[in-house]
Amino acid sequence: MKKLFSILLAATMTLSLMACSSSSDSTTTTTETTATEAVDETVAEITAALGDADTSELMLEHFVYNFSDAQQNAVMNACKVIYEAAGINYNFNDGGGIQSTQNDQIDNAIQKGATMLVVGMADISSAQNVVDKAKSAGIPILFYNQQPDEDIIQSYDQCWFVGSDARGGGLMQGEMAATTILADYDAYDRNGDGVIQYVMIRSDLSHAEANGRTEAAVTRTNELFAEAGMPALEQMGTDYLADDWSTNKGKDCMDTFLTANPISATEGVELVFANNDSIAIGAIQALQTMGWNQSADKAVPVLGVDATDEAKTYIDAGTMLGSAGQDPELIAEYVATVAFNVFTGGEPLDGTDWAFEDGTKDIFFPYSPYPTDLIG
């Protein structure tokens, strides 16, 4: 353990993320990640806490709702660096976005002797069923990404949630939209009617964060507009549904919208909110087919959530306005720290200055804007 700890503190090696299990439902994508300073700090803290403890009989099963989701893949990769550093047995499971597949994986993991479950749900409506499985087996369970209802978490004393405030991403999108548009309102009000027209492309109707982001983005923008003496946003059409959070669905939604609502220098959509960066990129690709968002000087402001590496390239090029960032390494720090604390018989927040949200067993991590200067 001490030798491994010394190697990781060098922070220069790149860990190849090879498959961590031979089972067909648990193959990790072969991408690469570098042990950065933030991950190294988490590694150091966890390794020190473990000390010389025998972890050979511990088995952490980590369930990802879909490996193909860019953000969740990045979180998984950051977690893998930490898991390997601690020298514990672990396994990643790809739900493929299908809850029945994930249910089978959880059953299999319990039967094989899992001692800790870390779960990013494919379908949050099945959370109680998953908690009941863990409770019956007497195995601690930590949810992340999708937040179960609090009564579900409270139904088992060994159940917790790590994630973000459901409205947080939308609130930050609203801050970014208002700060940008109010700085040059007339330029963004292309049709000159005194009102900013927007499109909302949202995801999963049962997902708490999708619901929170959809509402909060508009609410916060309107609050800041009202403070500046400007009228509220005006929605074009209804919420468009990219129900799987994907770029393809985002593009399909925007294509459908643009077919019915042509865009020009003096008409059409003036602001686009998307529930995540993949959807935002799909919307941008649709706009690009219409001759827009190919450069910063002719671009509709498009906002996403997650600040993925791909989204950052669009933002840096000026073809996407910004994103409410969720740092994968920060998420991995929270997930791994809480999991290891519980995993080794401690309290979830041991060794941290984090706190549960009032009256809950939820631990929230913060959002950060990308670019960082986009909020006034």
N, C-alpha and C positions, 0 to 999 in steps of 0.2 A: 504493500500500500504506500509506504513512504517513498519507494523508488518511483512508483507511478506518479505520486504527487510532485516530485521534483521534475520529472519529465514534463508534466503539464504546465508547471509554472514558467517554463521557458517560453511558452506562448508563441512558438514559431512553427510548430508542426501543423500540417494539414491532414485531417482525418478523412480518409475515404469512406463514404457512407455506404458500405456494402450491405448485402442482405444479412439480417441478423437472425433469420430463422429459415429452416428448410421447408417449413410448412407452406402450402400453396396460398393460404389466405393471409400470409404475414410477411410478404417480401418487401423490403425497403428499396426505394429508388436509389440508383447508384449516382448520386450527386456528391459534390464535395463542399466542405465547410471548413473554415479556419478557426482555430481556437483563439478568439479575440480576448481582449482585456476583460470585457464584461463577463464572458463565459468563464474565463480563468478565475475571476474572483469568486464566482459561485462554486466552481470546482474546489478551490482552496478551502472555502468555508465548509462545504459538505464533507470533503475528505478529512479535514481536521476533526469535525464532529464525529465521524465514524471511527476515527482512531484505529485501534487494532481489533475492532469488532469483527466477529465472524459473520460475513454476509452470505456465505455459501448456500444457506438454506432459504434465502429470500428470493422471490421471483416476482418481479414487477412486470405486469402486462399493461401495455399502453395501446389504447384503441383510438385510431385516427378516423374521422368520419369519411375522409376521402384523400388518398395520397395525391390525387391530381390537382387539388386545391393548392395554389402557389403559397399562400400564407401558412396553411397548416403543414405543408411540406417543409417550409423553412423552420417552423417551430419544432417539428419532429427532428430535423437535422441538428438543431441547437441542443435539444434534449439528449440526443444520442451522444454528443461529445461529453456531456456531464455524466450520463449513465456509465459510459465506458471508463471515465476517470475514476468513478467510485468503485469500479471493479465488481459491480453486482450483476446478477442475471436479469436480463430484460428481454422483451420481445415487442415489436411493433406489429399491429394488426390493421389492415386496410379494409374499412367497411365499404368502400366503393360507393358511398352515399346511400347504401341500402340497409335499413335497420334490421331486417331479418337476417342478413349476412352478419351484421355486428352481434346480434343476439346469439347466433351460433358460435361465433368466436369467443364471446364471453363465457358461454357454457363450457366450451372446450378448455378455455384457460382455467376455469375453476376446477374442472375435472383433473387437469394436469398438475394442480397444486399451486396455483397463483397465490401470493401472499399480499399483493397490493394491486388494485385496479386504478388506472388513470384513463378517464373516458372522455373523448370528444364525441358527443352523440351524433349519429346520422339523422335521427328524428327525435327531437326533444319530447315529443308526446309519449314516447316509450320510456321516459326516465324512471317512472315509478317501478316498472317491471324490472329494470336493470338494478335499481337499488334493492329490490326484494331479493334478487339473485345473490347480490353481495351479502345482504343481511343474513340470508339463510345459510350461507357458507361461512359467515363470521369473518369476512374479508373487508378491510377498509377500502373505501372508494373515493376518489377525487375526480370531480367533473371539471372540465375546462371548456372554453369556447362557447358552447351553448349552455345557458343557465336554466336549470330546472326550477320549478316553483319552490318557494321556500318551505312549504309544508312537506314536499317530497324530501328535501334535504334533511329536514328535522325529523323525518320518520325513522332515521337510523343514526345512532350516536357516532358512528364511524364514517360519516359522509360529509363532504365539504365541496365548495365550489371556488375555483380561481378563475377570474376573468375580468372583463371590463364592464363598467356601468352601461346598461343597455342603450341609454340615450347619449352616452358620451361622444361617440363618433359623429352623431348627427349634430350635437351641440357645437363641436369643433368645425364641422362643415359650415354651419351657419355663421360662425365667427369669420371663417375664411371668405365666404361669399360676401358678407356684408362689408368687411374691411376692404376688399378689392373693389367692389362695385361703388361703394360710397366715395372712394377716392377719385372716381371719374364717372359719375352716374350717367351723364349724357352719352358718353362713348359706348356704354354697355346697353343703354336703352336705344337700340338701333332703329326701332320704328317710331321713336319720338313721341310715344303716347304717355310718357310719364310713369309707366309701370314696367317692372321687369317680369317677363313671362318665363316660366320655368317648366322643365320636365322632370319627373321623378321616376327612376327605374329602380325598383326595389326587388327583394328576394323573398324567400320562404315566408309564407303568411303565418306560419306557426312559430317562427323564430323570434325570440324576445328582442334580440339586437336588431334584426331587420325592422321590426315594428318600432322600436325606440329610435333608430336612426332616421327612419322615414318621417316620423312626427317631429323629432327634435330639430332636424336640419331646417325645416320651414319655419317652425316656431321661433328658433333663435334668430334666423335672418330677419324675420318680421319684427322681433323685439328691437333689434339694433336699427332697422330702418325707421321704426316709430320714434326712437330716441333722436334720430337725425332729421325727423320731420318729413320722411318719405313714405309713400304708400306701400301697403303690403304687396308681397309677391302675388302673381296671378298664375295659376296652374293651367297648362295646356293639356287638355284631355284628362284622363284619370291616371292613377299609378300604373305604370307598365311593369309586368311581372317577369323577371328573370329568375325563375324559381330554383335554379341550381347554382346560382352565384357565378356563372361562367361567362367568359368573354363571348362565346358564341351566342348565348341567350341575350347578353347585353346588346350585341350588334343586331340581333333579330328584332329586339324591342325598338331600338332606335331606327332601324330601317322602316319598320311599320309606321312609326311616328312621322318620319320625314316624308314618306309617301303621301300621307294625308295632310302634312303641314310643310310645304316647301320652304326652303330657307334662302334668303338673299341678303343683300347689304341693308335692306330696309324692312325686312319682315322675317318672321320665324322665331324660333326658340332663342332665348338670350342667356339661359343658365341651365345646366344639367346637374342634378344630384344623382349619384349612384351609391347603392348600399355597400359596395366594395370596389377595389381597384380593377378586378377582372371585368366586372360589369362596365365600369367607367371606360376601360380600354376598348371594349366592344362598341360602346357609344361613339368613341372617338373614331374608330375605324369606319363606322357608318357615316359619320360626318365627313371623313376624308374622301369617301366615294362621291360626295357632293361638292368637293372642292374646298371644304373647310377643315380647319385644324391640321393643316399640313405645315403651318409655320405659326409663330406667335403673333404675326401682324394680321391674321385673319382666322381668329379662333373663338369659338363659343366657350365660355368658362365651364369646365367639367371637373367635378369634385368626386373623389372616391374615399375609401377607407382602407387602411392597412399599411400604406407606404411601402408596397412591395418593390423589389429591385426593378422589375419591369416598369412599374408605374413611375418610378423615379426617372427613368430615361425619357418618358413622355413629358414629365414635368420639367426636367432640365432643358428639353428641346423647346419648351413653350407651347406645346400642343395640348397639355392638360394643366389646369390651374393648380391643383394641389390635392393633398390627401391627409386624412386624420390618421396618423401613424400608430400602429401597434408593433413595437419592436419585437421580432421573434425571439431574440436573445433575452429580453426582459421577461417575456411570457415564459420562456424555458426556465429562467431563474426562479420565478414564482412557483411554477408547476413542480420543478425538481426539488426545490427546498421544502415545500409543504409535503410532498410525497415521501421524501427521505426522512423527514421528521416523524411522520406517522409510521412509515415503513420500519423504523428502528425503535418504535415504542415510545417516542416522545410526543410532545404536544405540537399541533400543526405550525404554530408561529414561533417555536423555540428558536432563539438566536437571531431574530429579526426585529425590526421596529414597525412592522406592519400591524394592522388591526382589522378585526372583523367589522363589517358594516353593522350598524346598530341593530340589535335584535336578530342577527342572522349568523350563519356560518359561511358567509361569502367574503372573499378577499379580492378586492379590486386593484388592478394596476392602472396607471395613468396612460392617456393618449398624449401624443406629441405631434405638432403640425409638421408637414413637409411641403414646401420649404419652411424653415423655422421662422422666417420673417414675415410670414403671410398673415399673421394675426397682429392687429394693432394693439 
